[in-house]
């Protein structure tokens, strides 16, 4: 019976042995694209120190464009695919709203729209046009090094480096220092400072780590990505150690939505792996696409998922015990404002609404926040913008299925990961490098093994 995925990873073991020798990766054996990916992941602490974390994807894209122009005299791009067109249309819709709105918050700028929408779309366009393929062993090795870096840094913060070191304005990143960026309002998650964690209270468990990332939410997602990569490793000891490291990093991030969703992803990984042996691949992918499209498109389903997710995460930990009440108040008021304004329901509000007056709320507790689907999509972009994004997300699933040959199963789990977090976690889609994880999954495909005397149909999926 046709299978979507073979057990573990389909690439020959000898191929991985050529890439990794002992604990080191053979740099000369990597392609140029693999070197860029490997260096980008391993040097994450450097991007944090330099302060270019928000602009890294754009700077890297400009470097690739300059390289192509110098070597080929042109930018090698073919006709854009449906996911690329849909994502660019979504960005154009946001730009149109900015132009027509008279009052727009500082975050809704042309630069932000480019960084969060057009830049990932161009990256995806470039990967698809040039059929870029990154071997799993490269990402596995780089993620292992990154996990070791983060665990070691956590140990230094916990037992060696005193907390007073990170009191502002002592440690600015290089970008903030060179551009003379003073202390902005609110120090928590301030991108101008080197702040590896934030204290949200005096009780145990109130410290949330983000280490080399600005937000603990995206730190948790990257740790979850590392944990999913661990599932593809054949070496049992290596796989278990990396999985344990990913889970540990997720725990110290204090991101309850990821605490709940990551076990679901691990279970889904093994369920999908076994179901493809019994059911046809089209049925499996159709179910995934249907669930994702329903989650993104139907407001009643979104509201139910958001409430259930908040209540479930509340039962996981007593940390920030008022968080669920604040979130429920935000979701309730956001939904009421949408229903009370037909034009806004269709086109969306130009920015977030007023602050929520609930015990335990802070400056970030405003109407239209704390949810990507209910806030970022429906509240700010209306039904039209939400539909455009749903087309992008659904078509991306379909493209992953159409190009499934040689792609690890965990890449589908990453898309499911983002979908599970969408009802309650807006920051994942707003981080300037979050799109790079999706682009990386799009490029993660092993070259087909060339076996002499074997017909192509025997080795293809």
Order of alpha helices (4+ residues) and beta strands (2+ residues): alpha-beta-beta-alpha-alpha-alpha-alpha-alpha-alpha-alpha-alpha-beta-beta-alpha-alpha-alpha-alpha-alpha-alpha-alpha-alpha-alpha-alpha-alpha-alpha
